[in-house]
Amino acid sequence: MDNERLYHISEDPTIKNFLPRVSPSSFDSIKAKVVFAISEKLLHNYLLPRDCPRIGFYATSKSNKEDIEKFIGPTCAAFIVAVENKWLQVIQQTTLYVYELPSANFYLLDECAGYYISTRSVSPLSVKPVSNILAELTNRNIELRLTPSLLPLAGNIKNSTLNYSMIRLRNL
């Protein structure tokens, strides 16, 4: 894999080497321990505290007009990330570290979610702190939506024509 910029987000600023681990999520195509990376296009889905449940979604050329109007609405943001209200204070107080990873030895696992994996150890190329998550999302033209509960959205977005990623919903 070449030319794609890949990242790993952590709350730990001291990572020198990412070691393959058992995937925390079930993917039929993962048969070994892996290192996960995220594409630059969907990096925003991980610019939140690790344990924060969230739903990221966006329209594609295959999305129908009704779903775009219902879930995205009148916004100029290309991507929406929804989190529960109770996470706002944690988001405001968390510093994240964005590790850029070399793309060699990674392969695409899930294009919709932007997931790449490698079965080899990976040393980061660089690390950048993000101390103001809300400003970082704003700078990336991401619309952050706060809601009392993600459950109604999760149930409805699964049946839509939008691309989506549901992250850490097991923490609800």
C-alpha positions in Angstrom: 0.0 0.0 0.0 1.5 3.3 -1.0 0.7 7.0 -0.8 -2.2 6.7 1.7 -1.4 8.5 4.9 -2.3 6.3 7.9 -2.7 7.1 11.5 -3.3 5.7 15.0 -4.8 7.8 17.7 -4.0 7.2 21.4 -4.2 8.9 24.7 -0.6 7.6 25.4 2.2 10.0 24.2 5.0 7.5 24.7 4.4 4.8 22.1 7.6 3.9 20.2 6.4 0.7 18.5 2.9 -0.6 17.8 2.8 -4.4 18.3 0.2 -6.6 16.7 -2.6 -7.5 19.1 -5.9 -9.5 19.0 -8.6 -7.4 17.4 -11.1 -6.0 19.9 -13.8 -6.3 17.2 -14.9 -9.3 15.2 -13.8 -9.3 11.6 -14.0 -12.6 9.6 -10.9 -11.6 7.6 -8.6 -11.1 10.6 -6.9 -14.4 11.3 -3.9 -13.1 13.2 -2.8 -10.3 15.7 -2.8 -6.9 13.9 -2.0 -3.3 14.2 -4.9 -1.0 13.2 -4.5 2.2 11.3 -7.1 4.7 10.1 -7.1 6.6 6.8 -6.6 10.3 6.8 -10.1 10.7 5.2 -11.8 9.1 8.3 -9.3 10.1 10.9 -11.9 12.4 12.5 -13.9 9.3 13.8 -11.0 8.7 16.2 -10.4 12.2 17.3 -12.3 11.5 20.5 -11.4 9.9 23.8 -10.8 6.1 23.3 -13.8 4.9 25.3 -16.2 7.4 23.9 -19.0 5.7 22.0 -19.7 7.4 18.7 -21.3 7.1 15.3 -19.6 8.6 12.3 -21.5 8.8 9.0 -21.4 10.3 5.6 -23.1 10.2 2.2 -21.7 8.6 -0.9 -22.9 8.5 -4.5 -24.9 5.4 -3.5 -26.8 7.2 -0.7 -30.4 8.2 -1.5 -31.7 11.7 -1.1 -34.2 10.8 1.6 -31.4 9.4 3.9 -29.2 12.4 3.3 -32.0 14.7 4.2 -33.0 12.7 7.2 -29.6 12.0 8.8 -27.3 14.7 7.4 -29.7 17.6 6.8 -28.7 21.1 5.8 -25.0 21.3 6.6 -21.9 22.0 4.6 -20.0 19.3 6.6 -19.1 16.2 4.6 -18.9 14.1 7.7 -21.0 13.9 10.9 -19.9 12.4 14.2 -22.5 11.9 16.9 -21.7 11.4 20.6 -23.7 11.3 23.8 -24.0 14.6 25.8 -22.4 13.1 28.8 -19.1 12.8 27.0 -18.7 16.5 26.2 -16.7 17.3 29.4 -14.4 14.4 28.8 -13.9 15.4 25.2 -12.9 18.9 26.4 -10.5 17.6 29.0 -8.7 14.9 26.9 -5.4 15.2 25.0 -5.0 12.8 22.1 -1.8 11.9 20.3 -2.0 11.4 16.5 0.7 9.0 15.4 1.4 8.9 11.6 2.4 5.4 10.5 4.3 4.2 7.4 1.8 2.8 5.0 4.1 -0.1 3.9 2.8 -3.5 5.1 -0.8 -2.3 5.7 -3.7 -3.4 3.7 -7.3 -2.2 3.5 -9.7 -4.0 5.9 -12.8 -1.8 5.6 -13.1 1.1 3.1 -16.3 2.4 4.5 -14.7 2.8 8.0 -11.2 3.6 6.7 -9.6 0.7 8.5 -6.2 -0.7 7.5 -4.3 -3.5 9.3 -0.8 -4.9 9.4 0.4 -8.1 11.0 3.9 -6.6 11.6 5.1 -4.3 14.3 5.1 -0.6 13.2 7.2 2.3 14.4 5.5 5.7 14.0 6.9 8.3 11.7 5.7 11.2 13.9 3.4 12.1 16.8 1.3 15.2 17.1 -0.6 16.2 20.3 -4.2 17.3 20.0 -5.1 19.2 23.2 -8.3 20.8 21.9 -10.4 18.0 20.2 -13.3 20.3 19.4 -11.0 22.8 17.6 -9.4 19.9 15.7 -12.8 18.6 14.5 -13.9 22.1 13.6 -10.7 22.7 11.6 -11.5 19.5 9.7 -15.0 20.7 8.9 -16.6 17.9 10.9 -20.0 18.4 12.4 -20.1 17.0 15.9 -23.6 16.3 17.1 -24.5 15.8 20.8 -27.4 13.6 21.7 -28.9 12.2 24.9 -28.6 8.7 23.5 -26.9 7.1 20.5 -29.2 4.1 20.5 -32.0 5.5 18.3 -29.5 6.8 15.7 -27.6 3.5 15.7 -30.8 1.5 15.0 -31.9 3.8 12.2 -28.5 4.5 10.5 -27.8 0.8 10.1 -30.8 0.6 7.7 -29.9 3.7 5.7 -27.9 4.1 2.5 -25.2 6.2 4.2 -21.7 4.9 5.0 -21.2 4.7 8.8 -18.9 3.5 11.5 -20.1 2.7 15.0 -17.2 2.8 17.4 -17.2 1.7 21.1 -21.0 1.2 21.3 -20.2 -1.6 23.7 -19.5 1.2 26.2 -23.1 2.4 26.2 
